[in-house]
Amino acid sequence: MASRLTFKSPIVLSLSRNPYLNLSLEDHLLRNPAQHPQLLIYKNVPTIVIGRNQNPFVELNLPLLSSLAPSQRPLVVRRRSGGGAVFHDLGNMNYCGYLPRDEFQRATFVGLVHKALVRAGADDVFVNDRYDIFKGDKKVSGSAFKMVKDRAYGHGTLLLDADVGRIRGLLRSPARDWLTAKGVESVRSPVVNLKIHEQDVIKCLEEEFEAKFGIKGVQTVEEDELKAIPSIIEGRQELQSRDWLLAQSPRFSLRIPLRNFSGSLVVEVFKGMVEKVNYEGPKDSSELDEEGIPVDGPTLASVLFENIATIGNSFFDGHMLQTALLCSGLEEESHWVQSVLGDKIDEVLGISKL
């Protein structure tokens, strides 16, 4: 039975730790606005969150993620706002502030959060020109925003006591030097924990919110309540779909160096699908196939594209490309692709089988 739960309180505190539900709650509050400013606070289990206009092949170390046991592997979610990749865990707190679009400024909620952190005991913290919060020369909070017709939100992270070492290496794609991509790349900064208590931060956020907007009140929501709201369930399904996780990536290309041949094959991808394969290299370069017949670069590109097409309506990923390369007689290139892209994309990205 669909829930009729509404969120009318100025501050909403989610008790769920599920990133798919919490990010869908963010969107639900944006599209079902209260008649006043609102602030959502939540935490997630370990999760890498990439921006709407980012490319997981550029941002993530997919082979390393593939090698981790499922119990040790963070979830991967593409959020609905822009900006760069961030890491959530239970030592990180997330906030999302809502205002009418014509009243929204990015500085509003970032400034409110900054004051709350100072009130909670954080020292040497400041907001930079990218609306991130730093402690000295290290970042403690990143932010992004989203606007729709009548409403807007600004959201961000707060590193209280996160396992910042865990993420090391997971946001360094070994394919980066071979990828040419549109979209937004993350601006990497050293990070540090604030080492202040979660409940102190929540209390100070409530006080600063009341001081800024003159209203108060907190509503907590359980995970089971979120699971009963149709728009949130639909949002969760979208966030776990291949279309959202892969086809949302802006146009990009992967250059595959040919091991026993001069030049490279360039695989061009648009909306998650391989659009074409080109050869880049000396025009007069060729090699012998298994039967001793010369094969030139453009022919190799054509054969690879035909084999990709034979696989069917398949989104670009490491496993699909490895299979097509093997079918094209390019075994060493197939192994190389596995080393830079991995081969468990559905499992790593948590793509739903529904």
C-alpha positions as CSV (number, residue, x, y, z in Angstrom):
1,M,0.0,0.0,0.0
2,A,1.4,3.4,-1.0
3,S,2.4,5.7,1.8
4,R,0.8,9.1,2.3
5,L,3.8,10.2,4.5
6,T,4.5,13.9,4.0
7,F,7.6,15.9,5.0
8,K,6.4,19.2,6.4
9,S,9.0,19.8,9.1
10,P,11.8,22.3,8.5
11,I,14.4,19.6,9.2
12,V,14.1,16.0,8.0
13,L,16.5,13.4,9.6
14,S,16.7,10.1,7.6
15,L,17.5,7.0,9.7
16,S,18.2,5.0,6.6
17,R,21.8,4.2,5.6
18,N,20.8,3.2,2.1
19,P,22.3,5.6,-0.5
20,Y,19.7,4.7,-3.2
21,L,16.9,5.6,-0.8
22,N,18.5,8.7,0.6
23,L,19.4,10.2,-2.8
24,S,15.9,9.4,-3.9
25,L,14.5,11.1,-0.8
26,E,16.6,14.2,-1.8
27,D,14.9,14.2,-5.2
28,H,11.4,13.6,-3.6
29,L,11.8,16.6,-1.4
30,L,12.9,18.7,-4.3
31,R,9.8,17.8,-6.4
32,N,7.3,17.7,-3.5
33,P,8.3,20.9,-1.7
34,A,7.3,22.2,1.7
35,Q,6.0,25.7,1.9
36,H,9.2,26.9,3.7
37,P,13.0,26.3,3.6
38,Q,14.0,22.7,4.4
39,L,17.1,20.8,5.4
40,L,17.6,17.0,5.0
41,I,20.3,15.2,7.0
42,Y,21.4,11.6,6.4
43,K,24.3,9.2,6.4
44,N,25.2,6.3,4.1
45,V,27.0,3.0,4.2
46,P,30.4,3.2,2.3
47,T,29.5,4.6,-1.1
48,I,31.3,6.3,-4.0
49,V,29.0,9.0,-5.3
50,I,29.8,10.4,-8.8
51,G,28.2,13.5,-10.3
52,R,25.5,13.3,-12.9
53,N,27.9,14.4,-15.7
54,Q,30.8,12.2,-14.8
55,N,32.1,9.0,-16.4
56,P,32.6,5.9,-14.1
57,F,35.3,4.7,-16.5
58,V,37.2,7.9,-16.0
59,E,36.6,8.4,-12.3
60,L,36.8,4.9,-10.8
61,N,39.5,2.2,-10.5
62,L,37.2,-0.5,-11.8
63,P,39.8,-3.3,-11.8
64,L,40.6,-2.6,-8.1
65,L,36.9,-2.5,-7.3
66,S,36.3,-5.7,-9.2
67,S,39.0,-7.4,-7.1
68,L,37.4,-6.6,-3.8
69,A,35.1,-9.0,-2.0
70,P,31.5,-7.8,-2.1
71,S,31.6,-7.2,1.7
72,Q,34.6,-4.9,1.3
73,R,33.5,-3.1,-1.9
74,P,31.8,0.3,-1.5
75,L,28.6,0.9,-3.5
76,V,28.7,3.2,-6.5
77,V,25.9,5.6,-7.2
78,R,25.4,8.4,-9.8
79,R,23.6,11.3,-8.1
80,R,21.2,13.7,-9.8
81,S,23.3,16.8,-9.3
82,G,26.5,17.9,-10.9
83,G,30.0,18.2,-9.4
84,G,32.7,15.7,-8.7
85,A,33.1,12.3,-7.0
86,V,32.8,12.0,-3.2
87,F,33.0,9.2,-0.7
88,H,30.3,8.5,1.9
89,D,30.5,6.2,5.0
90,L,29.1,6.2,8.5
91,G,31.8,8.7,9.6
92,N,30.5,11.2,7.0
93,M,27.3,13.3,7.3
94,N,25.4,14.6,4.4
95,Y,23.1,17.6,4.2
96,C,20.7,18.9,1.6
97,G,19.1,22.4,1.8
98,Y,16.0,23.4,-0.2
99,L,14.8,26.9,-1.2
100,P,12.5,28.3,-3.9
101,R,14.6,28.7,-7.0
102,D,14.4,32.5,-7.1
103,E,15.7,32.7,-3.6
104,F,18.5,30.1,-3.9
105,Q,22.2,30.9,-3.7
106,R,24.9,28.3,-3.3
107,A,26.4,30.3,-0.4
108,T,23.2,30.1,1.7
109,F,23.4,26.6,3.0
110,V,27.2,26.3,2.8
111,G,27.4,29.4,5.0
112,L,24.8,28.0,7.4
113,V,26.8,24.7,7.6
114,H,30.1,26.6,8.1
115,K,28.5,28.5,11.1
116,A,27.2,25.3,12.5
117,L,30.6,23.7,12.4
118,V,32.2,26.6,14.1
119,R,29.5,26.5,16.8
120,A,30.1,22.8,17.2
121,G,33.8,23.4,17.9
122,A,35.6,23.2,14.6
123,D,38.4,25.7,14.2
124,D,40.3,27.0,11.3
125,V,37.4,26.2,8.9
126,F,36.5,28.4,5.9
127,V,34.5,28.4,2.7
128,N,36.5,28.7,-0.6
129,D,35.4,30.1,-3.9
130,R,34.1,26.7,-5.0
131,Y,31.8,26.5,-2.0
132,D,33.8,23.8,-0.4
133,I,34.7,23.9,3.3
134,F,38.4,23.5,4.3
135,K,40.1,23.1,7.5
136,G,43.5,24.6,6.9
137,D,44.7,23.3,3.6
138,K,42.5,20.2,3.6
139,K,38.9,19.7,2.5
140,V,36.2,18.7,5.0
141,S,33.2,19.3,2.9
142,G,32.4,19.3,-0.8
143,S,29.2,20.7,-2.3
144,A,27.0,20.6,-5.4
145,F,23.5,21.9,-6.4
146,K,20.5,21.2,-8.6
147,M,17.7,23.3,-9.9
148,V,14.3,22.5,-11.3
149,K,11.5,24.8,-12.4
150,D,10.5,26.2,-9.0
151,R,12.9,24.7,-6.5
152,A,16.6,24.2,-5.9
153,Y,18.8,22.5,-3.5
154,G,22.4,22.7,-2.4
155,H,23.9,19.6,-0.8
156,G,27.3,18.5,0.6
157,T,29.4,16.2,2.7
158,L,30.8,16.6,6.2
159,L,33.8,14.5,7.1
160,L,33.4,14.0,10.8
161,D,35.3,10.7,11.3
162,A,35.3,9.0,7.9
163,D,37.7,6.3,6.8
164,V,39.4,8.6,4.4
165,G,42.2,6.1,3.8
166,R,39.8,3.5,2.4
167,I,39.1,5.5,-0.7
168,R,42.7,5.9,-1.6
169,G,43.3,4.3,-5.0
170,L,39.6,3.7,-5.8
171,L,39.2,7.1,-7.5
172,R,42.3,6.7,-9.8
173,S,41.3,5.1,-13.0
174,P,44.1,3.2,-14.7
175,A,42.4,3.9,-18.0
176,R,42.5,7.7,-17.5
177,D,45.4,8.3,-19.9
178,W,43.7,6.3,-22.7
179,L,40.3,8.0,-22.3
180,T,39.1,11.2,-24.0
181,A,35.9,12.3,-22.4
182,K,33.5,15.2,-22.1
183,G,31.8,15.9,-18.8
184,V,33.1,16.9,-15.4
185,E,36.3,15.5,-13.9
186,S,36.7,15.6,-10.1
187,V,39.0,18.2,-8.6
188,R,41.0,16.2,-6.1
189,S,42.1,17.8,-2.8
190,P,43.6,16.3,0.4
191,V,41.0,15.7,3.0
192,V,40.8,15.5,6.8
193,N,38.3,14.7,9.4
194,L,36.8,17.4,11.6
195,K,36.7,15.0,14.6
196,I,33.6,16.5,16.2
197,H,30.6,14.6,17.4
198,E,27.7,13.9,15.1
199,Q,25.0,14.9,17.6
200,D,26.8,18.2,18.3
201,V,26.8,19.0,14.6
202,I,23.1,18.1,14.2
203,K,22.2,20.3,17.2
204,C,24.2,23.2,15.8
205,L,22.6,22.7,12.3
206,E,19.2,23.0,13.9
207,E,20.2,26.1,15.8
208,E,21.7,27.8,12.8
209,F,18.7,26.9,10.6
210,E,16.3,28.5,13.1
211,A,18.6,31.6,13.4
212,K,18.6,31.9,9.6
213,F,15.0,31.2,8.7
214,G,13.1,31.7,12.0
215,I,11.5,28.2,12.0
216,K,12.3,24.9,13.8
217,G,11.1,21.3,14.0
218,V,12.7,18.0,13.3
219,Q,11.0,15.0,11.6
220,T,12.8,11.6,11.6
221,V,12.0,9.0,8.9
222,E,12.7,5.3,9.1
223,E,13.9,3.2,6.1
224,D,10.7,1.2,6.0
225,E,8.8,4.4,5.6
226,L,10.9,5.4,2.7
227,K,10.3,2.0,1.0
228,A,6.6,2.7,1.1
229,I,6.8,5.9,-1.0
230,P,6.3,5.2,-4.7
231,S,8.4,8.0,-6.0
232,I,11.3,6.9,-3.8
233,I,11.1,3.3,-4.9
234,E,11.0,4.5,-8.5
235,G,14.0,6.7,-7.8
236,R,15.9,3.8,-6.3
237,Q,15.2,1.6,-9.3
238,E,16.4,4.4,-11.7
239,L,19.7,4.9,-9.7
240,Q,20.4,1.1,-10.0
241,S,19.7,0.9,-13.7
242,R,22.3,0.4,-16.5
243,D,20.7,3.3,-18.4
244,W,21.3,5.7,-15.5
245,L,24.7,4.4,-14.5
246,L,26.2,4.0,-18.0
247,A,24.1,5.8,-20.6
248,Q,24.2,9.1,-18.6
249,S,27.9,9.4,-19.2
250,P,28.8,12.1,-21.8
251,R,30.4,11.1,-25.1
252,F,33.9,9.5,-24.7
253,S,36.4,7.4,-26.5
254,L,38.9,4.7,-25.4
255,R,42.2,4.4,-27.3
256,I,43.5,0.8,-27.4
257,P,47.2,0.5,-28.2
258,L,47.9,-2.3,-30.6
259,R,50.6,-4.6,-29.3
260,N,51.9,-6.1,-32.5
261,F,50.9,-3.4,-34.8
262,S,51.7,0.3,-35.3
263,G,48.9,2.5,-34.1
264,S,45.7,2.3,-32.0
265,L,42.1,1.4,-32.2
266,V,39.8,4.2,-30.9
267,V,36.4,3.0,-29.6
268,E,33.9,5.9,-29.6
269,V,31.0,5.6,-27.1
270,F,27.8,7.7,-27.0
271,K,24.9,7.2,-24.5
272,G,26.6,4.1,-23.3
273,M,26.8,2.4,-26.7
274,V,29.7,1.9,-29.1
275,E,29.1,4.3,-32.0
276,K,32.1,3.5,-34.1
277,V,35.7,2.2,-34.1
278,N,38.5,4.0,-35.8
279,Y,42.1,3.3,-36.5
280,E,44.8,5.8,-35.7
281,G,48.3,5.2,-37.0
282,P,50.5,4.9,-40.1
283,K,48.3,4.4,-43.2
284,D,50.7,1.8,-44.7
285,S,51.1,-0.3,-41.6
286,S,49.9,-3.9,-41.6
287,E,50.4,-7.2,-39.9
288,L,49.8,-10.8,-40.9
289,D,46.8,-12.7,-39.6
290,E,46.8,-16.4,-38.6
291,E,46.8,-17.4,-42.3
292,G,49.6,-15.1,-43.2
293,I,47.3,-12.6,-45.0
294,P,48.2,-8.9,-44.4
295,V,45.7,-7.0,-42.4
296,D,45.7,-3.2,-42.2
297,G,44.6,-0.9,-39.4
298,P,41.2,0.2,-40.8
299,T,40.4,-3.4,-41.4
300,L,41.1,-4.3,-37.8
301,A,38.8,-1.4,-36.7
302,S,36.1,-2.6,-39.0
303,V,36.4,-6.2,-37.7
304,L,36.3,-5.1,-34.1
305,F,33.2,-2.9,-34.7
306,E,31.4,-5.9,-36.4
307,N,32.2,-8.1,-33.5
308,I,30.9,-5.6,-31.0
309,A,27.7,-5.3,-33.1
310,T,27.4,-9.1,-33.1
311,I,27.3,-9.2,-29.3
312,G,24.0,-7.3,-29.6
313,N,22.4,-4.4,-27.8
314,S,25.1,-4.3,-25.2
315,F,26.3,-1.3,-23.2
316,F,30.0,-0.5,-23.4
317,D,32.0,-2.1,-20.6
318,G,35.2,-4.0,-20.0
319,H,33.8,-7.5,-20.4
320,M,31.9,-6.7,-23.7
321,L,35.0,-5.1,-25.2
322,Q,37.3,-8.0,-24.1
323,T,35.0,-10.5,-25.7
324,A,34.9,-8.5,-29.0
325,L,38.7,-8.1,-29.0
326,L,39.2,-11.9,-28.5
327,C,36.8,-12.6,-31.4
328,S,38.9,-10.2,-33.5
329,G,42.1,-12.1,-32.8
330,L,43.4,-9.4,-30.5
331,E,44.2,-11.5,-27.4
332,E,46.9,-9.2,-25.9
333,E,44.7,-6.2,-26.4
334,S,41.8,-8.0,-24.6
335,H,44.0,-8.7,-21.6
336,W,45.1,-5.0,-21.6
337,V,41.4,-3.8,-21.5
338,Q,40.8,-6.1,-18.5
339,S,43.7,-4.5,-16.7
340,V,42.4,-1.0,-17.1
341,L,38.6,-1.5,-17.1
342,G,38.0,-4.6,-15.1
343,D,35.3,-7.1,-16.1
344,K,32.5,-7.0,-13.4
345,I,30.8,-3.7,-14.3
346,D,27.2,-4.8,-13.3
347,E,28.5,-6.1,-9.9
348,V,30.8,-3.2,-9.2
349,L,28.1,-0.6,-10.1
350,G,25.3,-2.5,-8.3
351,I,23.2,-2.6,-11.4
352,S,19.8,-4.1,-10.6
353,K,18.8,-7.3,-12.5
354,L,15.1,-6.3,-12.3
